């Protein structure tokens, strides 16, 4: 009977440890998925290219628009799996106009 009690206590501890490890993993991984569009200015011999990476979130249009005030942009390098549809349309419209 003593060994069955020890086995039960071991299972409870193992279950608690696994749950704690899973929660910790979710806490660490979740913020990474929430990042907005990363915008970088790349200088080339012809001019400046904007590199856009990540999901499009609310507020990215305003951030992108501020990059047009500095100097002429000759191109975009966009890699995104999606995001906020309306914000994406605003970005596409701005890109088309410029």
N, C-alpha and C positions, 0 to 999 in steps of 0.2 A: 504494500500500500504506500510505503514511503517513496518508492521509485515512481509510481504513477503521479503522486503529488509533485515531485520534482520535475517530471516531464511536463505536467500541466503548467507549472510556473515558468519553465523554459519556453514553452509555446507562447505564453502571455507576453513575456519579455521580448521574444523574437518578433511577435506581431507589433508590439509597441515600437520597437526599433525600426521595423520596415515602414510603418506609418509615419514616424518622425522623419525618416530619410526621404520619403516621398514628398512630404510637406516642404521640407527644406529645398528639395530640387525644384518644386513648383515655384517657390518664392524667388529662387535665383533665375529661373528661365523665363518667367512671365514678363518682367520688365523689358527683356530683350525684344520680345515680340511687339512691344508697344511703342517702339521708336518711330518717329515721324520720318519724313523724307530727308535724306542727308544730301545737302547741296554743297558741291565743291567747285571752285573756279580753277580751271586748268589753263595755263598760258601756253599757247602754241606759237609757231612762227607766223601764222596767219592772223592770230587774234586769240580771244578768250572763248573757251568752250565750257559750258556748265555741265557738270556730271551730277545726275540725280539718281540716288539709290534708295531703295526701301519702299514701304507702303505709303501711299498718299493719305495724309491726315488733315483735319481741319486746321487752317492757319498756314499751310504750306504755300498756298497761292500768294499770300502777302509776303512771305519770306522770299519766294522766288522773284516776285515783282521788285523787291528792293535791290536785287542784283542787277537790274537793268539801269539803275541810276548811275552806276560807276563808269563803265566803259562799254563799248560795243561788244555784243555777244554774237559770235559767228556760227555757233552750233550748240546742240544738246546731245548728251549721251545719257539716255534714260533706261533704267533697268528697275522695273517695279512689277510686283505680282498683283497689284490692285490697290484697293483702299477706298476712300471716300469718293463716290461717283461724281457728285456735284463739284467738289474741289478739283477733281481731275479734268472735268469739262472746262472749268475756269482757266486752268493751267494750259490746256490745249488751245483754248481761244486766244490767250495771251501769246502763246508760241506762234500761232498762225499770223497774228497781227504784226508781230515783230519780225 
